[in-house]
Amino acid sequence: MLKVTPILTFTDNYVWAISNPDTKEAWVVDPGDAQPVLDKLASTGEELAGILITHNHPDHTGGIAKLLEHKNVPVIGPANDKIAELTQQVKEGDTVEAAGSSFKVIEIPGHTLDHIAFIYDNAENSAVFCGDTLFAGGCGRVFEGTAEQMHNSLNKLAALHKDTQVYCAHEYTQSNLYFARAVSPDDQSIKDRQSRTSTKRRHKKPTVPTILYIEKDTNPFLRCDDEGVKASIEAHSGKSLSSPVEVFAEMREWKNNFVDP
């Protein structure tokens, strides 16, 4: 079983610390800010052992240099020269050994062209560290790629085991569920999830990781082939949409301009 701990950075970023209890070592995923990571490791008595990076954005990479000043460790991430501190570039099909566990690399472009995810899967449990591609209740913006790329990447994640723990990199769930309700206002599963999420946030508790089967049931960006979702997006856009990719593109554009109630 993985031991994974959230470390809050900035206002809503999560760095994930993956610990090996046998060695008191921890790998961290997407450290945009170093000091909260160093403080957390000091409080747990764990030693930094390595860094995993999902994509090149500064809020995921900005803390690498300071962490390396603290300790020189491997830095593993996508093939992108923008991330100057990488010691190993990985691609789809590669396997990474970290914190006493093996992680498979998959490529999930769309948010950025270099975006990857790290998948842990064994008989007891499975997990995916997916950066800014799939969020709890939503998905990332399409900055560098295309709507088709992002839709395909989300489908690739949706094809993982239904019980996969989804470790995304932001606390966006409450806002995402406001939008999910706008798309499907009568969906009881979304209403129930929204209530649970509000309770957690009132108590300042993280709403992630989420579980993939919950996302497939309540995340509109994983339901682009659902007739009710399609009808809602067509009504909002005023367009007749002929494919799930077109539904996704119009839904993402709606979300880009959506204001929480």
Steps between C-alpha positions, in 0.01 A plus 500: 500500500624848414526760773415831333478832684370831360714811547309821431697770314393845381122520543378179337793292371570156641845348501472128566759332725533127429667337798687178550449407869782246485760767428337825624554642153249695292465594135297811421283568198486846336667722763413851388623639833782345701452633852169328581657174380807544720283593797279194455793261465661649810178446695476134396870423532516389137783571258454621146588219258380623161265719300238409239370763255185474287543813284694821459282767663679706770247419774614137458873556448590824678624333818736249339816712515465577870426137582818399316695750709370312803588160354616385157238245393366360171248715314286302256252652259389548140731565206500879517814712515303773680546292814873559538547291815383167355744215545280255306247561225228237466233416244199273457578140594795582725507377859628707791615359834416739785439460873535124476230473233474481122311761298402473136521815288224598260482808278190718544546816286247778479552728799862508382660300221753343737251386765548152645349301785651246738291188566540264794311172468518179701265243647409712803447843354566731209572869469573759235686828542350700216604861560261741330328269251221341705367686804241398755179598325676660204808519279782738418488778247628425151804728471746339258312209349165453328156409627537164327830430677353592838189292442713201400721546807198507729370183335837337559474582871135391509606158372700429816358273769181650644642504855812695403581780742536822302767734638453827315693817573239760597218554747242595239224255591245742643519730198495206259182363656323834466563463129398133498168604653456763228549229236278245678282691749277204589775239548464369856849347506653841430279664765609242757864540410471877521360469852785272611755734344356807672522324837865412444592851393322656800734292714798593277550138395630400156246364254766300318602236425180406327409157361463435131153343518374816674644710220340284232165545675510874577773672297342647185830496310503120524138482380520663158317205346209530745185616319391724785839671518505539121154658503603744772813607313304538175242714677767724651708533183211523257675247278424150381795285609583181313777341709619469860806708407274786389303465823822515697627807314180696557480388863859605565430840344193539722705411808775747399249783540286354777451706817422310819162594651 
